[in-house]
Each structure stands twice: as C-alpha cells, then as structure tokens.
Amino acid sequence: MNHKQLSLIASSVLLALSPSLHAQEKKSYTDEMVVTATRTEQSIMNVPGSVSKVTAEDMEKNLANDLQDALKYEPGVQVNGNGRFGISDFTVRGVSGNRVKVMVDNVEQPAGYNPGADQMRKYSNGFEVDTLTAVEVSKGPGSSLYGSDAIGGTVLLRTKNPEDVLQTGENNHLAVKTGYASSSDQYKATIEAANRTGAVESLLIYTYRDGHETKAHGDGADIEGRSRGQANPLTFASHNVLGKVYVQVNDANRVGLVAEYYTRDTDAQILSQENYDAGGGFMPGFVYTNVRGHDEDARIRLGLNHEWQANLAVADSVSWALNWQQSESKHDNYDHTDRYGNRNRYRGGEDSSTQFDAQFNKAIALSNTRHELTYGLSVVQNEFELDYKDYFLDAGTEKPGPVEVPNAKSVKYGIFLQDQLYLMQDQLVVTGGLRYDNYQAEPASSSGLSDHESDAVTGRLGAVYHWTESFNTYAQISQGFRSPTIGEMYEDKDNSALGYKIVANPNLKSEKSLAYEIGARTQGRIGLMSIAAFYTDYKDFIASQTEVVSGIQITSNENLDSAKIYGAEFASELWLDEALNAPSGTYAKVSLAYQEGEDKKTGEALDSVAPFTSVVGLGYDAPSGDWGSEVNAVYVASKSGSDWSSDTNVDAPSYTVVDLTAYYTPTEDLVLRAGLFNAFDKKYWRYQDIEGFTASEPGLGRHTQPGRNWGVNVDYAF
C-alpha cells in the first residue's frame, strides 16, 4: 500500500469520517491540481492563495443534487437561494451576488437580475452537478486573470471530458445513475457514455430530474397566508444534455466541439400570498387569491476550441475557444383581485453572449531560474433583453408591463499577462500578474439614456516559499474590480403619481477591492493542514441613495460605500490509522472559517458576512474498497444584534447539523450510496435566508431548512 505523505492537524474540535477515497489513495496537496489560481493546471502547493476544490467523487459521496449540496462543507463559501427561483448566487468570504464571478469551462455566466419584485428573477443557476468533474472556488480578488466581477472570488465549474470517464486502456464507457432525495421528493436519472475511436474521443451525458419544493422544517404551520410556516408547494422537471467531441488532428493539434442544453419547468402554488391585502385595508379590491406561478428557464451553449502545441519562440502552446451562450427565464405570474380579475403578469429576461478567449503559455529556462509565462486576451459581447406583458384574462386584453431596464448591449475586452517565476532551485515561487479591461454598455436608443464606458488595470503579486518538501508558506496581494451591471446603471422608472421615481445613472464607476492574504500548508505521514488569514478593502460599492424632492421620493444608484472584511480559515485531515494505530482506512477532518466585516462609512456590520462555521467529521474506508461510512457535523454560530447592519434584524440562532453517509460496492461496477441528513432533526435557519427580516416577520418558519431527510443513489458502469 503506497501511502502519501501528509501532515498532522493542530487541534481537532470535530471529527469527520470520509469514505470517498480508498485507504491507499489518501489525499496529498502535491497531487491536488487546480486551474482557477493561475489559468493553468497547477499543483496547489505552488499557489499563493486559497482555493477550494470539490471533485465529482466528493459530490457523489455526499449525494449532491445541486451546488448547495456540493459546497456545503467548504469553509468560507455559501451557496444562496432556494424556493421558486432556485439558487441565486455564491458568497465567498463575505462577498456575494455579482461580485463573485461564475464560469462554466471558462465561459462566463451573465450577471444575476433581481429588480426586487416577487414576479421576476433571472439567475445563473442552470447547472447540472452530474456533468461536473470539479468545482473550484478561488477566494479573494481574481480580476488580474478573469476581469470584471471577480472582485471577491471566482467559481469555476469544470464539466467532464471523455478522458475523465474513460479508464486507462478503455475505448468505451457506459454508466447509469439514479437516485432519490426525500428533502425535495426528487428523483434523478443520468446516462453517461464515452467513446475513443482512433483520434476521436466523444462524450454524452443526459440527466433528468423531477421533484417538489425543498421542504422547510416539519413543525411549521401548513396554512394559507403570510403566516404560512411551510414551503410553498412546487413541482419541477429538468433536463440537461452535454455533448463533447475531440479530434486529435495530429501530434500538435486537438480540436473540440461542445454543446450543452439545460431546461427546467416549474409550477408553484404561492400559498403564502393567498388573501394578502396589498392595499393594507385602505384600498378595496387588492386582495390576492389563486396566486400561482409557472416558470421556464433554459441555457444553451455551443463552443469550438483548439489546443496547439506550437513550440514557437513566443509560445510553447496556444489554446483558444469561441463560445455562444443564451440563457432565458420566463415567468408567468397568475392571480385574482377584484380590481383586475384573473390576471397573468408575464416577466421574461434573456442574455445572449458571444465569447472569445485565447491563451498562450511559454516556459523560459535560465541558468538559475525559470519562468512560466501565461498571457492572452478575451472578448465578451452580451445582449440583455426584458419582455414584460400584463394579460387580463377575463377581458381577453393585454398591455406592456412596467419594464425596469431598457434592452442593452455590452462589450468587454481584456488582455492579461502572468509570470510564475521559480527561484532557488524551485524553493521560491513568485507569481505576478497584470490585466487591462475595457467595458462598454449601450442601452437601446429609444430609452434616451447615454452610453457607458469604463476601464481598469488590476494586478497581483504573490510568493510561495517551500521550507521543506512538505511545508510551505505563502503571501499574496491582489486587486479586483466589478463593472456596474446593466440593471444598476439603467433602471429608470417614473411613478411620480405614486410618489416615487427611480433615476438611471450611466456614470457609475467600477467597484474595487484590494486583498492581502498569508497562509501555510503542510503534509506528512499522518495528515495535512492548511491555514490562511486575509484582509480585504472594498471601495466604490454601488448602493441606492434616496432623497425627497418636492414631495417625490427619488432613488438612484451611486458609488457610496466602502467596506472591509477580514478573517481566517483552517482545514486539515488526519489519517487515524497512521496517527493512532486505528483500523486501516480510518481518518478525520476539520475545517474552521471565521469572518468579520464592516461598512467603513457607517461602522455597521455587513449582512453578507457569515458567522463562525466549523465542519468536523470521522469516517472509515475498508481497505478492500467494498464499503465505507462517514459522519459530518456542521456547526454555525449565531448572527444577532450588532452582527447585522440593523439591530432589529431577527436573530439567526446557532445550530449543529449532523449528516451520515455510507456506500457499498457489491460488485466492481455497482456502487450503492445512502445518506441520512440532519440526523437529529434540528430546526434551523441559514443566516442569508432571513437577512432583512424582523422578529415580527410573518411565516418565519417557511424559511427554515429541511428537518431529518434521507437520500439514496445507485451507480452502475457497464
């Protein structure tokens, strides 16, 4: 048995038993390769920053059905949203929304759009976890590599390639996966096929899911109205198809085609709005009944890519990709009021983008040093459209709906250069990078609004020092920026008759960040450990500002706020068989994440900053690889009082949730998995789900997480 050398954990608060790897395949930082930190596949031991990586094996182990499940044990990372509109965004080290860049195979996803009304949301959440080989989260600003939106972090979803599923020596692969999750009464079925014929490799993955709403805790009131304590009833069905074909044209050239299509249909009964009086009792005719919704979300991308082993003076290798992507959300919002009768407020939104990305890599060896240069360019052209209509079903009439933002086009250009410099016989690795970005936005001429143009230069400098082969320390300073979104610049609405106006501001500046991080990684015979501390300054945050002029409330977005976020993270794994002579295959893990954040203008806390979180577990993998089990306990501290920007925000109590999973492989090709989640039926709220609520908010129970629930998966490879 070939044991990798790993290092000892400092103190363990919680134990984690992990069955995902056989005893002879223990994790090593040396073997862990990441892409987001440098845009090239790189050992994490040479990366001067924090990157969380969740593999397909990790997701299968935890019976993950979505990205919330996939990343729930990652320190400093939260996945937000639920209910009718699904996952909304990511929070990385206290920064969320469009300040975290999301990419699928380096194809950037559009900014989320949330105008505030309950009828419209457009989020980038059409992702199928069964297609993913890994999820990487690079923490801290990454604009020097990825441009706008990477002000607080970068999430890269890497889909599977044929070589990820074809075993060595195999030319064909066929597998089926099916499963059930009781938390949403969800069934799934996945078919995965791959082939290698001569110089051609191909892959096809199809996944179907259907289910219901994610349940709240079971003790909430199952009633109609604002005090409803259960999740609103919902049914959904989704389909995802991913196809890839790669041709090795010759020894130097590989060409690939990628196509992916995702669609999800949802029907919701919004019982929490039944009999809601929007007139507050003062305007008869505004009591809502028969409130329901039908949603259709879709994402399609087509891509062409080329890898060339050029061996030129300016580049050893060249890779480029041309991608087209369209994402669309359609929402039918049905209700009845005495004033309007039966009505459908249709709200639709669409993003279409064409993206080109080229990257050049060059290694230069000198007498005592070597350089790994990475440079390139990217262009993203995007079109954003809203389509709103109000249908009055009893009268058979319709009219245009109140669109908040005009249709608009935008173009982003970026060029970047990075040098990874190896010194002192590779004992010291210095990474420096620089990028220039230009952003232009053009609203429809009929809007009467002006164009926007802004640019930014961002940089990064970091170093890793290897004290020994198994221990290193690192430090990094990095910059980030975020261009204003179409919605932030061009929301424009005149409702003076109702006492308010929203005024567009195309002159918004880009948001900016400057981050400092230090850390250490070590590994040895009995385990591994990493620790990091960070401090980030943010300025020119975009926020709304309201003033009253001649009795009219006027709101506009401005570059108002500045903030700071700081904290520390710790993660470790301990091989108990090596450390304590426990049964072979037993090990433990622990991770801790601490954050603090403050609005530097007001001194108030930042609502997006997570309370102290720890994950601890204990597990066993049989040396034969036939079976294993795991227990994970997640503890989250309370967020209350001055932890919120408003002291009247309802408290988010602390909680501990325990999850149990196990697997069994009766034959080499069959894997059975089962999980019991929230095993002690804890009632709890995630802090991000009750942000902005007071203790008097009706229906708080509706926002709780599921009570005790379970899941099973069956995987069979032919």
KALINDA-V367857 format. One record per pair of residues at least 6 apart in sequence whose C-alpha atoms are under 8 Angstrom apart, sorted by the first residue. I is the first residue (numbers start at 1). GAP is how many residues later the second one is. Records with the same first field share a line. If there is no record, write none. Layout:
# KALINDA-V367857
I = GAP + GAP
This chain:
# KALINDA-V367857
1 = 23
2 = 22 + 23
3 = 21 + 22 + 23 + 522
4 = 21 + 22 + 23 + 24 + 520 + 521
5 = 23 + 465 + 518 + 519 + 520 + 521 + 522
6 = 21 + 22 + 464 + 516 + 517 + 518 + 519 + 520 + 521 + 522
7 = 463 + 515 + 516 + 517 + 518 + 519 + 520 + 521 + 522 + 566 + 567
8 = 515 + 516 + 517 + 518 + 519 + 520 + 521 + 564 + 565 + 566
9 = 518 + 519 + 520 + 563 + 564 + 565
12 = 577 + 578 + 604
13 = 577 + 603
14 = 575 + 576 + 601 + 602 + 603 + 619
15 = 573 + 574 + 575 + 601 + 602 + 603 + 616 + 617 + 618
16 = 571 + 572 + 573 + 574 + 599 + 600 + 601 + 602 + 603 + 614 + 615 + 616 + 617
17 = 569 + 570 + 571 + 572 + 600 + 601 + 602 + 603 + 612 + 613 + 614 + 615
18 = 568 + 569 + 570 + 599 + 600 + 601 + 602 + 603 + 610 + 611 + 612 + 613
19 = 42 + 600 + 601 + 602 + 608 + 609 + 610 + 611 + 643 + 644
20 = 37 + 38 + 41 + 601
21 = 600
22 = 563 + 599 + 600 + 601 + 602 + 603
23 = 561 + 562 + 563 + 598 + 599 + 600 + 602
24 = 599
28 = 495 + 500
29 = 14 + 15 + 16 + 494 + 499
30 = 13 + 14 + 15
31 = 12
32 = 11 + 12
33 = 8 + 9 + 10 + 11
34 = 6 + 7 + 8 + 9 + 10 + 17 + 19 + 102
35 = 6 + 7 + 101
36 = 15 + 100 + 101 + 102 + 118 + 120
37 = 10 + 12 + 14 + 101 + 105
38 = 9 + 107 + 380
39 = 106 + 335
44 = 7
45 = 427 + 476
46 = 383 + 418
47 = 417
48 = 383 + 414 + 415 + 416 + 426 + 427 + 428
49 = 89 + 90 + 413 + 425 + 426 + 427 + 468 + 469 + 470
50 = 88 + 89 + 90 + 482
51 = 85 + 86 + 87 + 88
52 = 22 + 84 + 85 + 86 + 87
53 = 81 + 82 + 83 + 84
54 = 16 + 17 + 80 + 81 + 82
55 = 77 + 78 + 79 + 80
56 = 74 + 76 + 77 + 78
58 = 12
59 = 10 + 11 + 70
61 = 600 + 602 + 612
62 = 7 + 8 + 599 + 613
63 = 6 + 610 + 611 + 612 + 648 + 649 + 650
64 = 6 + 65
65 = 64
66 = 61 + 62 + 63
67 = 12 + 62
68 = 10 + 11 + 12 + 19
71 = 6 + 7 + 8
72 = 6 + 7
73 = 542 + 561
74 = 517
75 = 494 + 496 + 516 + 517 + 518 + 538 + 539 + 540
76 = 15 + 16 + 17 + 18 + 493 + 517 + 518 + 534
77 = 13 + 14 + 15 + 16
78 = 12 + 13 + 14
79 = 8 + 9 + 10 + 11 + 12
80 = 7 + 8 + 9 + 10 + 11 + 608 + 609
81 = 6 + 7 + 8 + 608
82 = 6 + 132
83 = 130 + 131 + 148 + 149
84 = 129 + 150 + 182 + 184
85 = 36 + 37 + 38
86 = 39
87 = 36 + 38
88 = 9 + 24 + 35 + 36 + 37
89 = 7 + 8 + 9 + 23 + 34 + 35 + 36
90 = 6 + 7 + 10
91 = 6 + 9 + 517
92 = 8 + 47 + 48 + 60 + 61
93 = 46 + 47 + 59 + 472 + 502 + 516 + 517
94 = 471 + 501 + 503 + 512 + 514 + 515 + 516
95 = 57 + 58 + 513 + 514
96 = 56 + 512
97 = 15
98 = 13 + 14 + 51
99 = 50 + 51 + 52 + 53 + 54 + 383
100 = 49 + 50 + 51 + 52 + 53 + 54 + 55
101 = 7 + 8 + 47 + 48 + 49 + 50 + 52 + 53 + 54
102 = 6 + 7 + 52 + 53 + 54 + 55
103 = 6 + 51 + 52 + 53 + 54
104 = 52 + 53 + 54 + 55
105 = 51 + 52 + 53 + 54
106 = 50
107 = 216 + 248
109 = 15
110 = 14 + 241
111 = 12 + 13 + 374
112 = 9 + 10 + 11 + 12
113 = 8 + 9 + 10 + 374
114 = 6 + 7 + 8
115 = 6 + 289 + 372
119 = 212 + 214 + 226 + 228
120 = 211 + 227 + 228
121 = 208
122 = 206 + 207 + 227
126 = 136 + 137 + 138 + 171 + 172 + 173
127 = 135
128 = 79 + 112
130 = 60 + 77
131 = 28 + 29 + 74 + 111
132 = 25 + 26 + 27 + 28
133 = 25 + 26 + 27 + 31
134 = 23 + 24 + 25
135 = 20 + 21 + 22 + 23
136 = 18 + 19 + 20 + 21 + 22
137 = 16 + 17 + 18 + 19
138 = 15 + 16 + 17
139 = 13 + 14 + 15
140 = 11 + 12 + 13 + 14 + 338 + 375 + 396
141 = 9 + 10 + 11 + 12 + 13 + 337 + 338 + 339 + 340 + 372 + 373 + 374
142 = 8 + 9 + 10 + 11 + 12 + 336 + 337 + 338
143 = 6 + 7 + 8 + 292 + 315 + 316 + 336 + 337 + 338
144 = 272 + 289 + 290 + 291 + 292 + 313 + 314 + 315 + 316 + 334 + 335 + 336
145 = 271 + 288 + 289 + 290
147 = 267 + 288 + 289 + 290 + 333 + 334 + 335
148 = 289 + 332 + 333 + 334 + 335
149 = 331 + 332 + 333 + 334
150 = 330 + 331 + 332
151 = 328 + 329 + 330 + 331 + 360 + 361 + 362
152 = 328 + 361
161 = 42 + 83
162 = 32 + 33 + 39 + 40 + 41 + 82
165 = 8 + 29
166 = 6 + 7 + 28 + 29
170 = 26
171 = 23 + 24 + 25 + 26
172 = 21 + 22 + 23 + 24
173 = 19 + 20 + 21 + 22 + 544 + 545
174 = 17 + 18 + 19 + 20 + 543 + 544
175 = 16 + 17 + 18 + 540 + 541 + 542 + 543
176 = 13 + 14 + 15 + 16 + 539 + 540 + 541
177 = 11 + 12 + 13 + 14 + 536 + 537 + 538 + 539
178 = 9 + 10 + 11 + 12 + 535 + 536 + 537
179 = 8 + 9 + 10 + 532 + 533 + 534 + 535
180 = 6 + 7 + 8 + 531 + 532 + 533
181 = 6 + 528 + 529 + 530 + 531
182 = 527 + 528 + 529
183 = 31 + 32 + 523 + 526 + 527
184 = 27 + 28 + 29 + 30 + 31
185 = 26 + 27 + 28
186 = 23 + 24 + 25 + 26
187 = 22 + 23 + 24
188 = 19 + 20 + 21 + 22
189 = 18 + 19 + 20
190 = 15 + 16 + 17 + 18
191 = 14 + 15 + 16
192 = 11 + 12 + 13 + 14
193 = 10 + 11 + 12
194 = 7 + 8 + 9 + 10
195 = 6 + 7 + 8
196 = 6
199 = 48 + 49 + 50
200 = 45 + 46 + 47 + 48
201 = 44 + 45 + 46
202 = 41 + 42 + 43 + 44
203 = 39 + 40 + 41 + 42
204 = 37 + 38 + 39 + 40
205 = 35 + 36 + 37 + 38
206 = 33 + 34 + 35 + 36
207 = 31 + 32 + 33 + 34
208 = 29 + 30 + 31 + 32
209 = 27 + 28 + 29 + 30
210 = 25 + 26 + 27 + 28
211 = 24 + 25 + 26
212 = 21 + 22 + 23 + 24
213 = 18 + 19 + 20 + 21 + 22
214 = 17 + 492
215 = 15 + 16 + 490 + 491 + 492
216 = 13 + 14 + 15 + 485 + 486 + 487 + 488 + 489 + 490 + 491
217 = 13 + 466 + 467 + 484 + 485 + 487 + 488 + 489 + 490
218 = 12 + 488 + 489
219 = 10
220 = 8 + 9 + 10 + 481 + 482
221 = 6 + 7 + 8 + 9 + 480
222 = 6 + 7 + 8
223 = 6 + 7 + 48
224 = 47 + 48 + 49 + 50 + 51
225 = 46 + 47 + 48 + 49 + 50 + 51
226 = 46 + 47 + 48 + 50 + 472 + 473
227 = 45 + 471 + 472 + 473
228 = 43 + 44 + 470 + 471 + 473 + 474
229 = 470 + 471 + 472 + 473 + 474
230 = 471 + 472 + 473
231 = 471 + 472
232 = 36 + 37 + 38 + 39 + 40
233 = 35 + 36 + 37 + 38
234 = 32 + 33 + 34 + 35
235 = 31 + 32 + 33
236 = 28 + 29 + 30 + 31
237 = 27 + 28 + 29
238 = 24 + 25 + 26 + 27
239 = 22 + 23 + 24 + 25
240 = 20 + 21 + 22 + 23
241 = 19 + 20 + 21
242 = 16 + 17 + 18 + 19
243 = 15 + 16 + 17
244 = 12 + 13 + 14 + 15
245 = 11 + 12 + 13
246 = 8 + 9 + 10 + 11
247 = 7 + 8 + 9
248 = 6 + 7
249 = 6
252 = 55 + 56 + 57 + 58
253 = 53 + 54 + 55 + 56
254 = 52 + 53 + 54
255 = 49 + 50 + 51 + 52
256 = 48 + 49 + 50
257 = 45 + 46 + 47 + 48
258 = 43 + 44 + 45 + 46
259 = 41 + 42 + 43 + 44
260 = 39 + 40 + 41 + 42
261 = 37 + 38 + 39 + 40
262 = 36 + 37 + 38
263 = 33 + 34 + 35 + 36
264 = 31 + 32 + 33 + 34
265 = 29 + 30 + 31 + 32
266 = 27 + 28 + 29 + 30
267 = 25 + 26 + 27 + 28
268 = 24 + 25 + 26
269 = 22 + 23 + 24
270 = 21 + 22 + 23
271 = 20 + 21
273 = 15 + 16 + 18
274 = 14 + 15 + 16 + 17
275 = 12 + 13 + 14
276 = 11 + 12 + 13
277 = 9 + 10 + 11
278 = 8 + 9 + 10
279 = 6 + 7 + 8
285 = 52 + 53 + 54
286 = 51 + 52 + 53
287 = 50 + 51
288 = 47 + 48 + 49
289 = 46 + 47 + 48
290 = 44 + 45 + 46
291 = 42 + 43 + 44 + 45
292 = 41 + 42 + 43
293 = 38 + 39 + 40 + 41
294 = 37 + 38 + 39
295 = 34 + 35 + 36 + 37
296 = 33 + 34 + 35
297 = 30 + 31 + 32 + 33
298 = 29 + 30 + 31
299 = 26 + 27 + 28 + 29
300 = 25 + 26 + 27
301 = 22 + 23 + 24 + 25
302 = 21 + 22 + 23
303 = 18 + 19 + 20 + 21
304 = 17 + 18 + 19
305 = 14 + 15 + 16 + 17
306 = 13 + 14 + 15
307 = 10 + 11 + 12 + 13
308 = 9 + 10 + 11
309 = 7 + 8 + 9
310 = 6 + 7 + 8
311 = 6
314 = 48
315 = 45 + 46 + 47 + 48
316 = 44 + 45 + 46 + 47
317 = 43 + 44 + 45
318 = 40 + 41 + 42 + 43
319 = 39 + 40 + 41
320 = 36 + 37 + 38 + 39
321 = 34 + 35 + 36 + 37
322 = 32 + 33 + 34 + 35
323 = 31 + 32 + 33
324 = 28 + 29 + 30 + 31
325 = 27 + 28 + 29
326 = 24 + 25 + 26 + 27
327 = 23 + 24 + 25
328 = 20 + 21 + 22 + 23
329 = 19 + 20 + 21
330 = 16 + 17 + 18 + 19
331 = 15 + 16 + 17
332 = 12 + 13 + 14 + 15
333 = 10 + 11 + 12 + 13 + 14
334 = 8 + 9 + 10 + 11
335 = 7 + 8 + 9
336 = 6 + 7
340 = 52
341 = 51 + 52 + 53
342 = 50 + 51 + 52
343 = 47 + 48 + 49 + 50 + 51
344 = 46 + 47 + 48 + 49
345 = 43 + 44 + 45 + 46 + 56
346 = 42 + 43 + 44 + 45 + 55
347 = 39 + 40 + 41 + 42 + 54
348 = 38 + 39 + 40
349 = 35 + 36 + 37 + 38
350 = 33 + 34 + 35 + 36
351 = 31 + 32 + 33 + 34
352 = 30 + 31 + 32
353 = 27 + 28 + 29 + 30
354 = 26 + 27 + 28
355 = 23 + 24 + 25 + 26
356 = 22 + 23 + 24
357 = 19 + 20 + 21 + 22
358 = 18 + 19 + 20
359 = 15 + 16 + 17 + 18
360 = 13 + 14 + 15 + 16
361 = 11 + 12 + 13 + 14
362 = 9 + 10 + 11 + 12
363 = 7 + 8 + 9 + 10
364 = 6 + 7 + 8 + 9
365 = 6
368 = 55 + 56 + 57
369 = 52 + 53 + 54 + 55 + 56 + 57
370 = 51 + 52 + 53
371 = 48 + 49 + 50 + 51
372 = 47 + 48 + 49
373 = 44 + 45 + 46 + 47
374 = 43 + 44 + 45
375 = 40 + 41 + 42 + 43
376 = 39 + 40 + 41
377 = 36 + 37 + 38 + 39
378 = 34 + 35 + 36 + 37
379 = 32 + 33 + 34 + 35
380 = 31 + 32 + 33
381 = 28 + 29 + 30 + 31
382 = 27 + 28 + 29
383 = 24 + 25 + 26 + 27
384 = 23 + 24 + 25 + 102
385 = 21 + 22 + 23
386 = 17 + 19 + 20 + 21
387 = 14 + 16
388 = 12 + 13 + 14 + 15
389 = 9 + 10 + 11 + 12
390 = 8 + 9 + 10 + 11
391 = 6 + 7 + 8
392 = 6
404 = 87 + 88 + 89
405 = 81 + 82 + 85 + 86 + 87
406 = 37 + 38 + 41 + 84 + 85
407 = 36 + 37
408 = 33 + 34 + 35 + 36 + 78
409 = 32 + 33 + 34 + 35
410 = 29 + 30 + 31 + 32
411 = 28 + 29 + 30
412 = 25 + 26 + 27 + 28
413 = 24 + 25 + 26
414 = 21 + 22 + 23 + 24
415 = 20 + 21 + 22
416 = 17 + 18 + 19 + 20
417 = 16 + 17 + 18
418 = 13 + 14 + 15 + 16
419 = 11 + 12 + 13 + 14
420 = 9 + 10 + 11 + 12
421 = 8 + 9 + 10
422 = 6 + 7 + 8
423 = 6 + 7
427 = 38 + 39 + 40
428 = 35 + 36 + 37 + 38
429 = 34 + 35 + 36
430 = 31 + 32 + 33 + 34
431 = 29 + 30 + 31 + 32
432 = 27 + 28 + 29 + 30
433 = 26 + 27 + 28
434 = 23 + 24 + 25 + 26
435 = 22 + 23 + 24
436 = 19 + 20 + 21 + 22
437 = 18 + 19 + 20
438 = 15 + 16 + 17 + 18
439 = 13 + 14 + 15 + 16 + 44
440 = 11 + 12 + 13 + 14
441 = 10 + 11 + 12 + 45
442 = 8 + 9 + 10
443 = 6 + 7 + 8 + 47
449 = 41 + 55 + 57
450 = 56
451 = 55
452 = 54 + 55
454 = 29 + 55 + 56
456 = 25
458 = 20 + 21 + 22 + 23
459 = 19 + 20
460 = 16 + 17 + 18 + 19
461 = 15 + 16 + 17
462 = 12 + 13 + 14 + 15
463 = 11 + 12 + 13
464 = 8 + 9 + 10 + 11
465 = 7 + 8 + 9
466 = 6 + 7
467 = 6
470 = 51 + 52 + 53 + 54
471 = 49 + 50 + 51 + 52
472 = 48 + 49 + 50
473 = 45 + 46 + 47 + 48
474 = 44 + 45 + 46
475 = 41 + 42 + 43 + 44
476 = 40 + 41 + 42
477 = 37 + 38 + 39 + 40
478 = 36 + 37 + 38
479 = 33 + 34 + 35 + 36
480 = 32 + 33 + 34
481 = 29 + 30 + 31 + 32
482 = 28 + 29 + 30
483 = 26 + 27 + 28
484 = 24 + 25 + 26 + 27 + 58
488 = 16 + 17 + 69
489 = 15 + 16 + 17 + 18 + 19 + 68
490 = 13 + 14 + 15 + 16
491 = 11 + 12 + 13
492 = 9 + 10 + 11 + 12
493 = 8 + 9 + 10
494 = 6 + 7 + 8 + 9
495 = 6
496 = 56
499 = 52 + 53 + 54
500 = 52 + 53 + 54 + 55
501 = 51 + 52 + 53 + 54
502 = 52 + 53 + 54
503 = 51 + 52 + 53
504 = 52 + 53
505 = 51 + 52 + 53
508 = 34 + 49 + 50 + 51
509 = 31 + 50
510 = 30
511 = 27 + 28 + 29 + 30 + 31 + 48
512 = 26 + 27 + 28 + 29
513 = 23 + 24 + 25 + 26
514 = 22 + 23 + 24
515 = 19 + 20 + 21 + 22
516 = 18 + 19 + 20
517 = 15 + 16 + 17 + 18
518 = 14 + 15 + 16
519 = 11 + 12 + 13 + 14
520 = 10 + 11 + 12
521 = 7 + 8 + 9 + 10
522 = 6 + 7 + 8
523 = 6
525 = 53
526 = 48 + 49 + 50 + 52 + 53
527 = 45 + 46 + 47 + 48
528 = 44 + 45 + 46
529 = 41 + 42 + 43 + 44
530 = 40 + 41 + 42
531 = 37 + 38 + 39 + 40
532 = 36 + 37 + 38
533 = 33 + 34 + 35 + 36
534 = 32 + 33 + 34
535 = 29 + 30 + 31 + 32
536 = 28 + 29 + 30
537 = 25 + 26 + 27 + 28
538 = 24 + 25 + 26
539 = 22 + 23 + 24
540 = 19 + 20 + 21 + 22
541 = 18 + 19 + 20 + 21
542 = 15 + 16 + 17 + 18 + 19
543 = 14 + 15 + 16 + 17 + 18
544 = 11 + 12 + 13 + 14
545 = 10 + 11 + 12 + 13
546 = 7 + 8 + 9 + 10
547 = 6 + 7 + 8
548 = 6
561 = 38 + 39 + 40
562 = 37 + 38 + 39
563 = 34 + 35 + 36 + 37 + 38
564 = 33 + 34 + 35 + 36
565 = 30 + 31 + 32 + 33
566 = 29 + 30 + 31
567 = 26 + 27 + 28 + 29
568 = 25 + 26 + 27
569 = 22 + 23 + 24 + 25
570 = 20 + 21 + 22 + 23
571 = 18 + 19 + 20 + 21
572 = 17 + 18 + 19
573 = 14 + 15 + 16 + 17
574 = 13 + 14 + 15
575 = 10 + 11 + 12 + 13
576 = 6 + 7 + 9 + 10 + 11 + 12
577 = 6 + 7 + 8 + 9 + 10
584 = 37 + 38 + 39
585 = 35 + 36 + 37 + 38
586 = 32 + 33 + 34 + 35
587 = 31 + 32 + 33
588 = 28 + 29 + 30 + 31
589 = 27 + 28 + 29
590 = 24 + 25 + 26 + 27
591 = 23 + 24 + 25
592 = 20 + 21 + 22 + 23
593 = 19 + 20 + 21
594 = 16 + 17 + 18 + 19
595 = 14 + 15 + 16 + 17
596 = 9 + 13
597 = 8 + 9 + 12
598 = 6 + 7 + 8
599 = 6 + 7
604 = 38 + 40 + 41 + 42
605 = 37 + 38 + 39 + 40
606 = 37 + 38 + 39
607 = 36 + 37 + 38 + 81 + 84
608 = 80
610 = 77
611 = 25 + 26 + 27 + 28
612 = 24 + 25
613 = 21 + 22 + 23 + 24
614 = 20 + 21 + 22
615 = 17 + 18 + 19 + 20
616 = 16 + 17 + 18
617 = 13 + 14 + 15 + 16
618 = 12 + 13 + 14
619 = 9 + 10 + 11 + 12
620 = 8 + 9 + 10
621 = 6 + 7 + 8
622 = 6
625 = 40
626 = 38 + 39 + 40
627 = 35 + 36 + 37 + 38
628 = 34 + 35 + 36
629 = 31 + 32 + 33 + 34
630 = 30 + 31 + 32
631 = 27 + 28 + 29 + 30
632 = 26 + 27 + 28
633 = 23 + 24 + 25 + 26
634 = 22 + 23 + 24
635 = 19 + 20 + 21 + 22
636 = 18 + 19 + 20
637 = 16 + 17 + 18
638 = 13 + 14 + 15 + 16 + 17
639 = 12 + 13 + 14 + 15 + 48
640 = 7 + 9 + 10 + 11 + 12 + 13
641 = 6 + 7 + 8 + 10
648 = 46 + 47
649 = 42 + 43 + 44 + 45 + 46
650 = 40 + 41 + 42 + 43 + 44 + 45
651 = 44
652 = 33 + 34 + 35 + 38
653 = 31 + 32
654 = 30
655 = 27 + 29
656 = 26
657 = 20 + 21 + 22 + 23 + 25
658 = 19 + 20 + 21 + 22
659 = 16 + 17 + 18 + 19 + 20
660 = 15 + 16 + 17 + 19
661 = 12 + 13 + 14 + 15
662 = 11 + 12 + 13
663 = 8 + 9 + 10 + 11
664 = 7 + 8 + 9
665 = 6 + 7
669 = 46 + 47 + 48 + 49
670 = 44 + 45 + 46 + 47
671 = 43 + 44 + 45
672 = 40 + 41 + 42 + 43
673 = 39 + 40 + 41
674 = 36 + 37 + 38 + 39
675 = 35 + 36 + 37
676 = 32 + 33 + 34 + 35
677 = 31 + 32 + 33
678 = 28 + 29 + 30 + 31
679 = 29 + 30
680 = 28
681 = 26 + 27
682 = 25 + 26
683 = 21 + 22 + 23 + 24
684 = 20 + 21
685 = 18 + 19 + 20
686 = 18 + 19
689 = 14
690 = 10 + 13
